[in-house]
């Protein structure tokens, strides 16, 4: 299969998947318990006429099929509806939170990939030693720890007991910074604990997968042949083992990038980080269906595009896929 047909096939699968997701995206939140208008207007004295007008305003008085048709029609103009809670277009609400999530997720992802791959390589190369046993135990513990629990521990230790880092937020509310560097230091100060928590959660998974993949490669026949030819250990690891061991990591990183772009809901909630994860939590609590639909669609597209990117990269780095 040539490259053009390969890309066409993958894009077609992505389009079909997105359409199926659109159907699930719309009907999933409609079957959730609770009336969004009642959640929005909590006054017990509100009249039935007022409730009816609000449902009509938000299009909730129409049938589900009519609402679904309107939803599909508006999507083609990037109109995701208006937020029940924020009284703003959903797209504006989401785009406002994207930079904060990208800052948190991007920084933590880069650190976790570098540290996880390095640790996995070290453990595989030192297999059976105390370094391997200790590193493997640490990786398993980090991988198994609940995200919210790690975040709470970080807050208790570094923000409450030691009072080194702030408890919440992305910056000091209402602060006026004299220089760019002062603002940057403040942002980094608030960013440290969420990034540290996110990195610890991800690094264990990357280390375990990298160790397993590298051990499998090291026992391949061509590796034994390279050793027999007198290839040095460093050259063997750098030129022969690592490129092949990184193949499973490409898939894992691509999948994780797609999912975590939606924001680590637990981390952003614990640290009150104003990103997509906290937005999703508040929208779920407030039954803000348009925002939930927009976020779900946004995250799904990110996951699909990440997998599509992984498929394309795989074709270039793995000759077996091209064959």
Secondary structure, DSSP 8 states (H G I E B T S, - for coil): --HHHHHHHHHHHHHHHHHHHHHHHHHHHHTSSS-HHHHH---TT--HHHHHHHHHHTTTTS-HHHHHHHHHHHHTTT---B-TTT-SBHHHHHHHHHHHHHHHHHHHHHHHHHHHHHHHHHHHHTTTSHHHHHHHHHHHHHHHS-HHHHHHHHIIIIIIIS--S-SSSSS-TT---SSHHHHHHHHHHHHHHHHHHHHHHHHHHHHHHHHHHHHHHHTSHHHHHHHHTT--HHHIIIIIIHHHHTHHHHHHHHHHHHHHTT--HHHHHHTT--SHHHHHHHHHHTT-HHHHHHHHHHHHHHHHHHHHHHHHHHHHH-HHHH-
